[in-house]
């Protein structure tokens, strides 16, 4: 193998695929990235057996070939090369790649490409939708997926294609996020799958130009799902099990609702979090309706620390219903507000013992539910 490629393109390609390299691989080759020539391109592939990422970059191929190189070492070297042409020359006898760039001359020992696990072949996508929409859906749900492996199904994003609607949902037992969007065309057959949140986070990360489109291959059986974005393909296994009936978790009524400016509420929540850290991030929200039609209602967010002090923040709000005091994990509320892309947000509740429901004002495509915390803290 003898290839020439620009340093910045190689560095970007390695940054894309390196997220599929396991920090504690079960096999030495899983710590490597596969480099393979394909026509006038260099193909980079990394996998941890659950997720694989493939990306293609333009290259001048003088001699075809393939090799796997230690992902961390190779990426660190490339990132520190000057922004010039990089020449890669493989010595098949020693499985060593000579890397030349400007006055730099390095040699990296690899493992034969034949040792690399096979990656599923690309297929024609079943669904194509705007990358901006899909990235938004991921960002508005992935934060609520469970980090712990106690219930593996909750570490994924429920994804349903039904007719011309795509639904994405996540839950960790303390909160829930649901986002829907319309497709330009109906899917040929309805599909329901749970995709690891880590995979979905990587899909969102590779979407840099949101004016593009993303293609998705929907599995017929238990095969992996594939995502196609420009010159990158991400393949992932699906999680097995039944996702909770999240529709039953979302309250249908409320006794109090407040509408506030999203950025104002977010700022007050961040200030309260500073002090709420010492009480498991429990912060209190006091909601008070207006005294007269000419006055606004009020919302106060309070974070307290027995050791460090407290913070009280007041903002105007349109309040419907009764006065209320409720406590939430303030981090969960901040997570939601960080991804709400509307000017104003609505918070609904049936009281201190009931979950809070957060929605963007004027839209019905996103809802988040947060379980309450005890007021006795």
Sine and cosine of phi, psi and omega as CSV:
sin_phi,cos_phi,sin_psi,cos_psi,sin_omega,cos_omega
0.00,0.00,0.76,-0.65,0.10,-1.00
-0.63,-0.78,0.91,-0.41,-0.08,-1.00
-0.71,-0.70,0.48,-0.87,0.11,-0.99
-0.82,-0.57,0.68,-0.74,-0.08,-1.00
-0.46,-0.89,0.43,-0.90,0.02,-1.00
-0.97,0.22,0.64,-0.77,-0.07,-1.00
-0.84,0.54,-0.70,0.71,-0.08,-1.00
-0.92,0.39,-0.58,0.82,0.03,-1.00
-0.94,0.34,-0.63,0.77,0.03,-1.00
-0.92,0.40,-0.66,0.75,0.02,-1.00
-0.89,0.46,-0.68,0.74,0.00,-1.00
-0.92,0.40,-0.66,0.75,0.02,-1.00
-0.88,0.48,-0.66,0.75,0.02,-1.00
-0.92,0.38,-0.59,0.81,0.02,-1.00
-0.91,0.41,-0.51,0.86,0.01,-1.00
-0.95,0.32,-0.78,0.63,-0.11,-0.99
-0.98,0.19,-0.38,0.92,-0.10,-1.00
-0.89,0.45,-0.36,0.93,0.00,-1.00
-0.93,0.37,-0.24,0.97,0.04,-1.00
-1.00,-0.09,0.02,1.00,0.02,-1.00
-1.00,0.07,0.83,-0.56,-0.03,-1.00
-0.96,0.29,0.69,-0.72,0.01,-1.00
-0.94,0.34,-0.42,0.91,0.05,-1.00
-0.78,-0.63,0.96,0.27,-0.10,-1.00
-0.93,0.36,0.57,-0.82,0.04,-1.00
-0.99,0.16,-0.35,0.94,0.05,-1.00
-0.79,-0.62,0.62,-0.78,0.00,-1.00
-0.82,0.58,-0.59,0.81,-0.06,-1.00
-0.93,0.37,-0.36,0.93,0.00,-1.00
-0.96,0.28,-0.18,0.98,0.10,-1.00
-1.00,0.01,0.01,1.00,-0.06,-1.00
-0.96,-0.28,0.30,-0.95,0.13,-0.99
-0.92,-0.39,0.70,-0.72,0.01,-1.00
-1.00,0.09,0.77,-0.64,0.10,-0.99
-0.92,-0.40,0.83,-0.57,-0.04,-1.00
-0.62,-0.79,0.74,-0.67,0.05,-1.00
-0.98,0.19,0.60,-0.80,0.02,-1.00
-0.52,-0.86,0.97,-0.23,-0.12,-0.99
0.83,0.55,-0.82,-0.57,0.00,-1.00
-0.98,-0.20,0.61,0.79,-0.02,-1.00
-0.69,-0.72,0.37,-0.93,0.15,-0.99
-0.94,-0.34,0.81,-0.58,-0.02,-1.00
-0.99,-0.13,0.81,-0.59,0.06,-1.00
-0.93,-0.37,0.75,-0.67,-0.03,-1.00
-0.68,-0.73,0.71,-0.70,0.14,-0.99
-0.70,-0.72,0.54,-0.84,-0.01,-1.00
-0.50,-0.87,0.50,-0.86,0.15,-0.99
-0.89,-0.46,0.32,0.95,-0.01,-1.00
0.98,0.21,-0.33,0.95,0.09,-1.00
-0.98,-0.20,-0.56,0.83,0.04,-1.00
-0.70,-0.71,0.63,-0.77,0.10,-1.00
-0.76,-0.65,0.57,-0.82,0.03,-1.00
-0.81,-0.59,0.78,-0.63,0.03,-1.00
-0.84,-0.54,0.72,-0.69,0.09,-1.00
-0.65,-0.76,0.51,-0.86,-0.03,-1.00
-0.90,-0.43,0.65,-0.76,0.07,-1.00
-0.72,-0.69,0.59,-0.81,-0.01,-1.00
-0.89,0.45,0.64,-0.77,-0.04,-1.00
-0.45,-0.89,0.35,-0.94,0.14,-0.99
-0.99,-0.12,0.94,-0.33,-0.08,-1.00
-0.99,-0.16,0.94,-0.34,0.05,-1.00
-1.00,-0.01,-0.51,0.86,0.03,-1.00
-0.53,-0.85,0.85,-0.53,-0.04,-1.00
-0.93,0.36,0.33,-0.95,0.04,-1.00
0.21,-0.98,-0.03,-1.00,-0.02,-1.00
-0.43,-0.90,0.50,-0.87,0.00,-1.00
-0.30,-0.95,0.43,-0.90,0.17,-0.99
-0.94,-0.35,0.68,-0.73,-0.02,-1.00
-0.83,-0.56,0.50,-0.86,0.05,-1.00
-0.82,0.57,0.88,-0.47,-0.15,-0.99
-0.87,0.49,-0.72,0.70,-0.06,-1.00
-0.92,0.40,-0.73,0.68,-0.01,-1.00
-0.89,0.46,-0.72,0.69,-0.04,-1.00
-0.91,0.42,-0.69,0.73,-0.01,-1.00
-0.91,0.42,-0.68,0.74,0.01,-1.00
-0.88,0.47,-0.66,0.76,0.02,-1.00
-0.90,0.43,-0.76,0.66,-0.05,-1.00
-0.89,0.46,-0.64,0.77,-0.01,-1.00
-0.90,0.44,-0.40,0.92,-0.03,-1.00
-0.98,-0.20,0.10,1.00,0.08,-1.00
-0.99,0.15,0.36,-0.93,0.06,-1.00
-0.95,0.31,0.44,-0.90,-0.04,-1.00
-0.96,0.27,0.95,0.31,-0.02,-1.00
-0.71,-0.70,-0.20,-0.98,0.06,-1.00
-0.97,0.26,0.67,-0.75,0.05,-1.00
-0.93,-0.38,0.78,-0.62,0.04,-1.00
-0.96,-0.28,0.79,-0.62,0.03,-1.00
-0.91,-0.41,0.85,-0.53,-0.03,-1.00
-0.80,-0.60,0.87,-0.50,-0.05,-1.00
-1.00,-0.07,0.77,-0.64,0.17,-0.99
-0.99,-0.15,0.97,-0.22,-0.09,-1.00
-0.92,0.39,-0.41,0.91,-0.01,-1.00
-0.93,0.38,-0.60,0.80,-0.04,-1.00
-0.94,-0.35,-0.03,1.00,-0.06,-1.00
0.80,0.60,0.71,0.71,0.00,-1.00
-0.87,-0.49,0.68,-0.74,0.02,-1.00
-0.95,-0.31,0.81,-0.59,0.10,-1.00
-1.00,0.03,0.83,-0.56,-0.03,-1.00
-0.94,-0.35,0.87,-0.48,0.00,-1.00
-0.84,-0.54,0.74,-0.67,0.03,-1.00
-0.45,-0.89,0.92,-0.40,-0.04,-1.00
0.87,0.49,-0.83,-0.55,0.00,-1.00
-1.00,-0.06,0.06,1.00,-0.03,-1.00
-1.00,-0.02,0.70,-0.71,0.01,-1.00
-0.69,-0.73,0.93,-0.38,-0.05,-1.00
-0.79,-0.61,0.38,-0.92,0.08,-1.00
-0.78,-0.63,0.77,-0.64,0.00,-1.00
-0.84,-0.54,0.80,-0.60,0.02,-1.00
-0.99,0.11,0.68,-0.74,-0.05,-1.00
-0.81,-0.58,-0.18,-0.98,0.07,-1.00
-0.85,-0.52,0.60,-0.80,-0.05,-1.00
-0.81,0.58,0.62,-0.78,-0.01,-1.00
-0.88,0.48,-0.43,0.90,0.00,-1.00
-0.92,0.40,-0.32,0.95,0.02,-1.00
-0.99,0.13,-0.22,0.98,-0.06,-1.00
-0.96,0.30,0.69,-0.72,0.01,-1.00
-0.89,0.46,0.56,-0.83,0.02,-1.00
-0.92,0.38,0.56,-0.83,0.03,-1.00
-0.92,-0.40,0.69,-0.73,-0.02,-1.00
-0.81,0.59,0.61,-0.79,0.03,-1.00
-0.95,0.31,0.56,-0.83,0.02,-1.00
-0.92,0.40,0.51,-0.86,0.04,-1.00
-0.75,-0.66,0.18,-0.98,0.08,-1.00
-0.94,0.34,0.72,-0.69,-0.01,-1.00
-0.92,0.39,0.56,-0.83,0.06,-1.00
-1.00,0.07,-0.48,0.88,-0.05,-1.00
-0.71,-0.70,0.68,-0.73,0.10,-0.99
-0.80,-0.60,0.78,-0.63,0.00,-1.00
-0.59,-0.81,0.29,-0.96,-0.02,-1.00
-0.86,0.52,0.74,-0.68,-0.01,-1.00
-0.88,0.48,-0.57,0.82,-0.01,-1.00
-0.88,0.48,-0.69,0.72,0.00,-1.00
-0.90,0.44,-0.73,0.68,-0.06,-1.00
-0.91,0.40,-0.66,0.75,0.03,-1.00
-0.89,0.45,-0.67,0.75,0.02,-1.00
-0.87,0.48,-0.67,0.74,0.01,-1.00
-0.88,0.48,-0.68,0.73,0.00,-1.00
-0.90,0.44,-0.75,0.67,-0.06,-1.00
-0.90,0.44,-0.49,0.87,-0.03,-1.00
-1.00,0.04,0.06,1.00,0.03,-1.00
-0.75,-0.67,-0.53,0.85,-0.17,-0.98
-0.88,0.47,-0.49,0.87,-0.05,-1.00
-0.91,0.42,-0.40,0.92,-0.07,-1.00
-1.00,-0.06,0.01,1.00,0.04,-1.00
-0.96,0.27,0.52,-0.85,-0.03,-1.00
-0.93,0.36,0.60,-0.80,0.10,-1.00
-1.00,-0.03,-0.51,0.86,-0.03,-1.00
-0.98,0.22,0.47,-0.88,-0.03,-1.00
-1.00,-0.08,0.16,0.99,-0.04,-1.00
-0.84,0.54,-0.68,0.73,0.10,-1.00
-0.84,-0.54,1.00,-0.02,-0.12,-0.99
-0.80,0.60,-0.57,0.82,-0.05,-1.00
-0.87,0.49,-0.48,0.88,-0.03,-1.00
-0.99,0.17,-0.11,0.99,0.07,-1.00
-1.00,0.08,0.08,1.00,-0.01,-1.00
-0.90,-0.45,0.13,-0.99,0.07,-1.00
-0.96,-0.29,0.88,-0.47,0.11,-0.99
-0.90,0.43,0.81,-0.58,-0.04,-1.00
-0.74,-0.67,0.85,-0.52,-0.05,-1.00
-0.82,-0.57,0.76,-0.65,0.13,-0.99
-0.94,-0.33,0.91,-0.42,-0.05,-1.00
-0.68,-0.73,0.93,-0.37,-0.04,-1.00
0.89,0.46,-0.87,-0.49,0.03,-1.00
-0.94,-0.35,0.43,0.90,-0.02,-1.00
-0.83,-0.56,0.70,-0.72,0.15,-0.99
-0.92,-0.38,0.75,-0.66,0.01,-1.00
-0.86,-0.51,0.71,-0.70,0.04,-1.00
-0.80,-0.60,0.69,-0.72,-0.03,-1.00
-0.55,-0.83,0.47,-0.88,0.07,-1.00
-0.57,-0.82,0.45,-0.89,0.00,-1.00
-0.38,-0.93,0.56,-0.83,0.05,-1.00
-0.82,-0.57,0.21,0.98,-0.01,-1.00
0.99,-0.12,-0.33,0.94,0.01,-1.00
-0.90,-0.45,-0.29,0.96,-0.02,-1.00
-0.42,-0.91,0.29,-0.96,-0.06,-1.00
-0.60,-0.80,0.62,-0.79,0.10,-0.99
-0.71,-0.70,0.73,-0.68,0.00,-1.00
-0.74,-0.67,0.75,-0.66,0.02,-1.00
-0.71,-0.70,0.67,-0.74,0.05,-1.00
-0.83,-0.56,0.36,-0.93,0.05,-1.00
-0.42,-0.91,0.43,-0.90,0.03,-1.00
-1.00,-0.03,0.64,-0.77,0.10,-1.00
-1.00,-0.10,0.47,-0.88,0.03,-1.00
-0.93,0.37,-0.51,0.86,0.00,-1.00
-0.75,-0.67,0.47,-0.88,0.04,-1.00
-0.95,0.30,0.60,-0.80,0.05,-1.00
-0.96,0.27,0.57,-0.82,-0.03,-1.00
-0.90,0.44,-0.50,0.87,0.01,-1.00
-0.51,-0.86,0.70,-0.71,-0.02,-1.00
-0.89,0.45,0.59,-0.81,0.00,-1.00
-0.69,-0.73,0.62,-0.78,0.13,-0.99
-0.78,-0.63,0.77,-0.64,0.02,-1.00
-0.48,-0.88,0.38,-0.93,0.07,-1.00
-0.89,-0.45,0.91,-0.42,-0.09,-1.00
-0.97,-0.25,0.73,-0.69,0.01,-1.00
-0.78,0.63,0.71,-0.70,-0.02,-1.00
-0.87,0.50,-0.55,0.84,0.01,-1.00
-0.88,0.48,-0.64,0.77,0.04,-1.00
-0.90,0.43,-0.73,0.69,-0.04,-1.00
-0.90,0.44,-0.57,0.82,0.05,-1.00
-0.90,0.44,-0.60,0.80,0.03,-1.00
-0.94,0.33,-0.60,0.80,0.06,-1.00
-0.86,0.50,-0.71,0.70,0.02,-1.00
-0.89,0.45,-0.59,0.81,-0.06,-1.00
-0.92,0.38,-0.60,0.80,-0.06,-1.00
-0.98,0.22,-0.26,0.97,0.02,-1.00
-0.98,0.19,0.98,-0.20,-0.02,-1.00
-0.97,-0.25,-0.56,0.83,0.04,-1.00
-0.96,-0.28,0.98,-0.18,-0.13,-0.99
-0.97,0.26,-0.05,1.00,0.07,-1.00
-0.99,0.13,-0.15,0.99,0.00,-1.00
-0.99,0.15,-0.07,-1.00,0.06,-1.00
-0.88,-0.47,0.39,-0.92,0.08,-1.00
-0.85,-0.53,0.68,-0.73,0.03,-1.00
-0.96,-0.26,0.54,-0.84,-0.03,-1.00
-0.73,-0.68,0.76,-0.65,0.13,-0.99
-0.99,-0.14,0.87,-0.50,-0.06,-1.00
-1.00,-0.03,0.78,-0.62,-0.07,-1.00
-0.96,0.28,0.62,-0.78,0.07,-1.00
-0.98,0.19,-0.69,0.72,-0.02,-1.00
-0.92,-0.40,-0.84,-0.54,-0.02,-1.00
-0.96,-0.28,0.35,0.94,0.06,-1.00
-0.95,0.31,0.22,-0.98,-0.02,-1.00
-0.96,0.27,0.35,-0.94,0.09,-1.00
-1.00,-0.04,0.51,-0.86,-0.01,-1.00
-0.83,-0.56,0.63,-0.78,0.06,-1.00
-0.85,-0.52,0.71,-0.71,-0.02,-1.00
-0.86,-0.51,0.86,-0.50,0.05,-1.00
-0.69,-0.73,0.91,-0.41,-0.06,-1.00
0.76,0.65,-0.88,-0.47,-0.07,-1.00
-0.99,-0.16,0.31,0.95,-0.05,-1.00
-0.87,-0.49,0.66,-0.76,0.06,-1.00
-0.82,-0.57,0.80,-0.60,0.06,-1.00
-0.90,-0.44,0.82,-0.57,0.01,-1.00
-0.90,-0.43,0.65,-0.76,-0.03,-1.00
-0.59,-0.81,0.58,-0.81,0.20,-0.98
-0.95,0.31,0.35,-0.94,0.04,-1.00
-0.98,-0.18,0.42,-0.91,0.07,-1.00
-1.00,0.08,0.65,-0.76,0.01,-1.00
-1.00,-0.08,0.57,-0.82,0.02,-1.00
0.79,-0.61,0.10,-1.00,-0.02,-1.00
-0.98,-0.21,0.83,-0.56,0.04,-1.00
-0.97,0.24,0.59,-0.81,-0.02,-1.00
-0.84,0.54,0.45,-0.89,0.07,-1.00
-0.96,0.27,1.00,0.05,-0.12,-0.99
-0.94,0.33,-0.39,0.92,0.02,-1.00
-0.88,0.48,-0.53,0.85,-0.01,-1.00
-0.97,0.24,-0.27,0.96,-0.04,-1.00
-0.99,0.13,-0.45,0.89,-0.09,-1.00
-0.98,0.21,0.89,-0.45,0.02,-1.00
-0.87,0.49,0.61,-0.79,-0.03,-1.00
-0.99,-0.10,-0.29,0.96,-0.01,-1.00
-0.75,-0.66,0.16,-0.99,0.04,-1.00
-0.45,-0.89,0.42,-0.91,0.07,-1.00
-0.98,-0.20,-0.38,0.92,0.02,-1.00
-0.63,-0.77,0.68,-0.73,0.07,-1.00
-0.67,-0.74,0.67,-0.74,0.06,-1.00
-0.81,-0.58,0.59,-0.81,0.06,-1.00
-0.86,-0.51,0.83,-0.56,-0.06,-1.00
-0.69,-0.73,0.26,-0.97,0.12,-0.99
-0.95,0.32,0.76,-0.65,-0.09,-1.00
-0.85,0.53,-0.73,0.68,-0.07,-1.00
-0.91,0.41,-0.56,0.83,0.02,-1.00
-0.92,0.39,-0.70,0.71,0.02,-1.00
-0.90,0.43,-0.64,0.76,0.00,-1.00
-0.88,0.47,-0.69,0.72,0.01,-1.00
-0.88,0.48,-0.69,0.73,-0.01,-1.00
-0.92,0.39,-0.59,0.81,0.03,-1.00
-0.92,0.39,-0.63,0.78,0.01,-1.00
-0.91,0.41,-0.59,0.81,0.04,-1.00
-0.93,0.36,-0.65,0.76,0.02,-1.00
-0.91,0.41,-0.55,0.83,-0.03,-1.00
-0.87,0.49,-0.55,0.83,-0.03,-1.00
-0.82,0.58,-0.62,0.78,-0.04,-1.00
-0.99,-0.12,-0.39,0.92,-0.04,-1.00
-0.97,0.24,-0.20,0.98,-0.03,-1.00
-0.85,0.53,-0.54,0.84,-0.05,-1.00
-0.98,0.21,-0.12,0.99,0.02,-1.00
-0.83,-0.56,0.71,0.70,0.00,-1.00
0.83,0.56,0.55,0.83,0.05,-1.00
0.90,0.44,0.36,0.93,0.04,-1.00
-0.98,0.19,0.84,-0.54,0.05,-1.00
-0.80,-0.60,0.54,-0.84,-0.03,-1.00
-0.99,-0.16,0.59,-0.81,0.06,-1.00
-0.85,-0.53,0.85,-0.52,0.04,-1.00
-0.96,-0.27,0.85,-0.52,-0.02,-1.00
-0.92,-0.40,0.79,-0.61,-0.06,-1.00
-0.75,-0.66,0.84,-0.54,0.03,-1.00
-0.92,0.39,0.25,-0.97,0.03,-1.00
-0.93,0.37,0.54,-0.84,0.06,-1.00
-0.97,0.25,-0.45,0.90,0.01,-1.00
-0.52,-0.85,0.33,-0.94,-0.02,-1.00
-0.86,0.51,-0.39,0.92,-0.05,-1.00
-1.00,0.06,-0.09,1.00,-0.03,-1.00
-0.92,-0.39,0.48,-0.88,0.08,-1.00
-0.99,0.13,0.35,-0.94,0.15,-0.99
-0.98,0.21,0.05,-1.00,-0.05,-1.00
-0.74,-0.67,0.56,-0.83,0.10,-1.00
-0.75,-0.66,0.78,-0.62,0.03,-1.00
-0.87,-0.49,0.77,-0.64,0.02,-1.00
-0.94,-0.34,0.81,-0.58,-0.12,-0.99
-0.83,-0.56,0.80,-0.61,0.14,-0.99
-0.87,-0.49,0.75,-0.66,-0.06,-1.00
-0.77,-0.64,0.58,-0.81,0.12,-0.99
-0.74,-0.67,0.81,-0.59,-0.01,-1.00
-0.89,0.45,-0.46,0.89,-0.03,-1.00
-1.00,-0.07,-0.56,0.83,-0.20,-0.98
-0.93,-0.38,-0.22,0.98,0.01,-1.00
0.85,-0.53,-0.42,-0.91,-0.05,-1.00
-0.44,-0.90,0.20,-0.98,0.06,-1.00
-0.61,-0.79,0.72,-0.69,0.09,-1.00
-0.84,-0.55,0.81,-0.59,0.01,-1.00
-0.83,-0.56,0.77,-0.64,-0.05,-1.00
-0.92,-0.39,0.68,-0.73,0.09,-1.00
-0.67,-0.74,0.47,-0.88,0.08,-1.00
-0.96,0.29,0.51,-0.86,0.00,-1.00
-0.44,-0.90,0.43,-0.90,0.19,-0.98
-1.00,0.02,0.92,-0.39,-0.10,-1.00
-0.92,-0.38,0.77,-0.64,0.05,-1.00
-0.89,-0.46,0.80,-0.60,0.02,-1.00
0.97,-0.26,-0.49,-0.87,-0.16,-0.99
-1.00,-0.02,0.28,-0.96,0.18,-0.98
-0.91,0.41,0.48,-0.88,-0.08,-1.00
-0.42,-0.91,0.55,-0.84,0.18,-0.98
-0.82,-0.57,0.79,-0.62,-0.04,-1.00
-0.57,-0.82,0.47,-0.88,0.03,-1.00
-0.87,-0.49,0.70,-0.71,0.06,-1.00
-0.76,-0.65,0.35,-0.94,0.23,-0.97
-0.93,0.37,0.92,-0.38,-0.14,-0.99
-0.91,0.41,-0.46,0.89,0.05,-1.00
-0.90,0.43,-0.62,0.78,0.00,-1.00
-0.90,0.43,-0.64,0.77,0.02,-1.00
-0.92,0.40,-0.64,0.77,0.04,-1.00
-0.89,0.45,-0.66,0.75,0.01,-1.00
-0.84,0.54,-0.67,0.74,0.00,-1.00
-0.92,0.39,-0.76,0.65,-0.07,-1.00
-0.89,0.46,-0.48,0.88,0.02,-1.00
-0.92,0.39,-0.39,0.92,-0.06,-1.00
-0.93,-0.36,-0.06,1.00,0.08,-1.00
-0.96,0.27,0.86,-0.51,-0.08,-1.00
-0.97,-0.25,0.50,0.87,0.08,-1.00
-0.89,-0.46,0.40,-0.92,-0.08,-1.00
-0.90,0.43,-0.60,0.80,-0.04,-1.00
-0.81,-0.59,0.47,-0.88,-0.05,-1.00
-0.76,-0.65,0.50,-0.87,-0.01,-1.00
-0.92,-0.39,0.73,-0.68,0.10,-0.99
-0.89,-0.46,0.84,-0.54,-0.01,-1.00
-0.89,-0.46,0.54,-0.84,0.03,-1.00
-0.37,-0.93,0.40,-0.92,0.09,-1.00
-0.96,-0.28,0.21,0.98,0.03,-1.00
0.77,-0.64,0.06,-1.00,-0.13,-0.99
-0.88,0.47,-0.43,0.90,-0.04,-1.00
-0.99,-0.11,0.10,0.99,-0.09,-1.00
-0.88,-0.47,0.41,-0.91,-0.01,-1.00
-0.92,0.38,0.39,-0.92,0.10,-0.99
-0.99,-0.14,0.61,-0.79,-0.01,-1.00
-0.89,-0.45,0.81,-0.58,-0.02,-1.00
-0.91,-0.42,0.76,-0.65,0.01,-1.00
-0.68,-0.73,0.53,-0.85,0.17,-0.99
-0.95,0.33,0.63,-0.78,0.01,-1.00
-0.91,0.41,0.72,-0.70,0.09,-1.00
0.98,0.20,0.16,0.99,0.00,-1.00
-0.70,-0.71,0.52,-0.86,0.01,-1.00
-0.84,-0.54,0.33,0.94,-0.05,-1.00
-0.99,-0.13,-0.02,1.00,-0.01,-1.00
-0.58,-0.82,0.72,-0.69,0.08,-1.00
-0.54,-0.84,0.60,-0.80,0.06,-1.00
-0.76,-0.65,0.63,-0.78,0.01,-1.00
-0.86,-0.51,0.74,-0.67,0.01,-1.00
-0.83,-0.55,0.78,-0.63,0.03,-1.00
-0.96,0.29,0.56,-0.83,-0.03,-1.00
-0.98,0.21,0.31,-0.95,0.13,-0.99
-0.94,-0.34,0.28,-0.96,-0.05,-1.00
-0.94,0.33,0.66,-0.75,0.05,-1.00
-0.97,0.24,-0.13,0.99,-0.03,-1.00
-0.99,0.11,-0.05,1.00,0.00,-1.00
-0.92,0.39,0.00,0.00,0.00,0.00
